[in-house]
Amino acid sequence: MKGAIGIDVGGTKIAFGAVTPDGRIVARRTIATQPDDPFESGFGRIKHETEQLLVDVGWQADEVSGIGIGCPGPVDTARGLILSVYTLPGWSNREFAGPLSAHFNNMPVRLENDANAALLGEAFAGAAKGKKSAVMLTLGTGVGGAVLLDGKIYHGAGGAHPEIGHVSVLPDGPECYCGTRGCYEIIAAGPAISDAGAEIGLAGSEAVFAAAAAEGNAKAAAIIDGVSAATEVAVWSILHTYLPELMLFGGGIVDDHWPLFEAAAQKSLAAAVLARDEDVTIARATLGNDAGMVGAASLILQNGS
């Protein structure tokens, strides 16, 4: 077999990669997610782009081990079912893996949460390769979290993934769609920073970061200071819960502002007298936006399908 197809479904775009058994992406495609469109429309475009990717790379269907998919929100990995997806209205409670497999003549298809897929990618061919335990936070349109224990992705009750982005960092903070207040995601994700910026006349998260970096904008600086403080609390909670060898950060917000997140995480690590900080590494994910594609493909490649 020449490799597998990895599909990373994001809030704003869907990325497709033809991935070799050693984790290299040899062809790729990207389309807009169009999250407000009906599921049938999105599913149809995914089928079409997968077909086109196979043409691009010159692989026949019988030369492909299978298709792996990383998707936001809770997913039922056993049934290949998308559950409640806040960022993709209309996609909730829809079967994904089975129909895609049927379209490609019963090719193996596996579905996983997108944050889990990103950490799988880093473990397969990135910063977490060879690690037995790791926690990864991905900050973009949301805050995803994934946990690697004993070399395997951790799944909770019913196969659910840990919702680390909903660690409460500010009990009297903004109300979150999950039902509580002050979650890490509702303070540190891109849309949360944008919403806070809009209240002071700034459009978009990057405008907030830029204004905070300039002298004299105390309100923008306060928003970014809040992101830093939230990161410190989240890292503290995660560190003392999992005691990982490696704590990884990824996602668009982190890629653009890594020094802020590194400093906040290192501050919590240094203060953690009950944790063995000398055994923990804080690092930036190395695969960038490719992590989800590589990790999704590894669902197939590592299982010998």
ABEGO torsion letter per residue (X at the ends): XAEBBBBBBBAABBBBBBBBAAGBBABBBBBBAGAABBAAAAAAAAAAAAAAAAAAAGBBAAABAEBBBBBBEBBBAAAGBBBBBAABBGABGBBAAAAAAAAAGGBBBBBBBAAAAAAAAAAAABAABGBABBBBBBBBABBBBBBBBGGBBBBBBGGBBBBAAABBABAABBBBAAGBBGBAAAAABAAAAAAAAAAAGBBEAAAAAAAAABBGBAAAAAAAAAAAAAAAAAAAAAAAAAGBABBBBBEAAAAAAAAAAAAAAAAAAAABAABBAAABBBBBBAAEAAAAAAAAAAAAAAAGX
